[in-house]
Amino acid sequence: MFLQPASYRRRRRRDAARFLPVVGLFLFLLPVLWAPQDTPRRDTAPDGIYLFVVWGLLIAAALMISRALALPGEDDDPDPDPGADQDLRS
């Protein structure tokens, strides 16, 4: 049993949207694992630049995923039951 390609791609995009916060958390915590410099004080400038770059990349990735999810798919039906709204109002 195979899924339709459009449905499969849409599900993978949803999976990517759900996994993006996990990737972001890992990337934000990655500077903690970096080896310290030879000096006794930690140089925080590269860490700060890294965090802002990762933050920007996560925003860009979320934007691309959200735009891809907003595209109408072949399996999407904009109004599957037009009479459903009228039943609720009565």
C-alpha positions, 0 to 999 in steps of 0.5 A: 500500500502506497500513499499518494505522493502529495499526501506523503510530502504533506505528512513529511512537512508536518513531521519536519514542523514538529521536529524543528523545535527539537533541532533548535533545542539541540543547536542552542545547547551545542555551545555548552559542549564546545571545548573551552579556550586556553584562557581561564575565562570563557570567550562568549562573543563567538557563542553569542554570534552562533546563537543569533545565526542559529536563531535566524536559520530556525526562523527561516526554516519555520517560514519555509515549512509553514509556507509549504504547509499552507499550499493547497494539496490535491487531497485537500477539500476546502469545504467537505460538508457545506451544510455543516455550518448551517446545522450548527447555527440552527 
